[in-house]
Amino acid sequence: MDEGYWEGLLKMEKNKTLKPDEDLKAIALALNHANEHGMAAEVVWSAMRHYQKYHSSAPETYTMEWALQCAMNDWDL
């Protein structure tokens, strides 16, 4: 049976990989900056691609903040 949403969150919390305050602040800052240039969708798409590709190999290194920084660089923001 597939793992449910809440079970996944609990598992991540136990593994200490979920840092909601830090991730939400990084997302908000990146989206505010991207919106100034009309590129929010592009930045989110790039960030999710980077995060999906690298996060599972080293979650401590490849964080959401890192993925957002890469995405901002992708679009020269």
C-alpha positions as CSV (number, residue, x, y, z in Angstrom):
1,M,0.0,0.0,0.0
2,D,1.2,3.5,-0.8
3,E,2.4,5.7,2.0
4,G,-0.1,8.4,2.8
5,Y,0.6,12.1,3.0
6,W,0.6,12.4,6.8
7,E,2.6,9.2,7.2
8,G,5.3,10.7,4.8
9,L,5.4,13.9,6.8
10,L,5.8,12.0,10.1
11,K,8.6,9.9,8.5
12,M,10.4,13.0,7.3
13,E,10.0,14.6,10.7
14,K,11.6,11.6,12.4
15,N,14.5,11.7,9.9
16,K,14.9,15.5,10.6
17,T,14.9,16.3,6.9
18,L,11.8,18.5,7.1
19,K,12.5,22.1,8.1
20,P,9.3,23.9,7.3
21,D,10.2,27.4,8.6
22,E,13.4,27.5,6.7
23,D,12.0,26.1,3.5
24,L,8.9,28.3,3.5
25,K,11.0,31.4,4.1
26,A,13.3,30.5,1.2
27,I,10.4,29.8,-1.1
28,A,8.7,33.1,-0.2
29,L,11.9,35.1,-0.8
30,A,12.5,33.4,-4.1
31,L,9.0,33.8,-5.3
32,N,8.9,37.5,-4.3
33,H,12.0,38.1,-6.3
34,A,10.9,36.0,-9.3
35,N,7.5,37.7,-9.3
36,E,9.2,41.1,-9.7
37,H,10.5,39.8,-13.1
38,G,7.3,37.8,-14.0
39,M,9.1,34.5,-13.7
40,A,7.6,32.7,-10.7
41,A,6.5,29.7,-12.7
42,E,9.8,29.3,-14.4
43,V,11.7,29.5,-11.1
44,V,9.4,27.0,-9.4
45,W,9.7,24.5,-12.3
46,S,13.5,24.8,-12.3
47,A,13.7,24.4,-8.5
48,M,11.6,21.3,-8.5
49,R,13.7,19.7,-11.3
50,H,16.9,20.4,-9.3
51,Y,15.4,19.2,-6.0
52,Q,14.0,16.0,-7.6
53,K,17.2,15.1,-9.3
54,Y,19.6,15.6,-6.4
55,H,17.8,15.7,-3.0
56,S,17.5,12.0,-2.5
57,S,21.3,11.5,-2.9
58,A,22.3,13.9,-0.1
59,P,19.3,15.7,1.6
60,E,21.6,17.7,4.0
61,T,23.4,19.2,1.0
62,Y,20.7,19.5,-1.6
63,T,18.0,21.4,0.3
64,M,15.0,23.4,-1.0
65,E,17.0,26.6,-0.5
66,W,19.8,25.2,-2.7
67,A,17.3,24.2,-5.4
68,L,15.8,27.7,-5.3
69,Q,19.3,29.3,-5.6
70,C,20.0,27.0,-8.6
71,A,16.7,27.9,-10.2
72,M,17.3,31.6,-9.7
73,N,20.7,31.2,-11.4
74,D,19.1,29.3,-14.3
75,W,17.0,32.3,-15.1
76,D,19.7,34.9,-14.3
77,L,17.7,36.4,-11.4
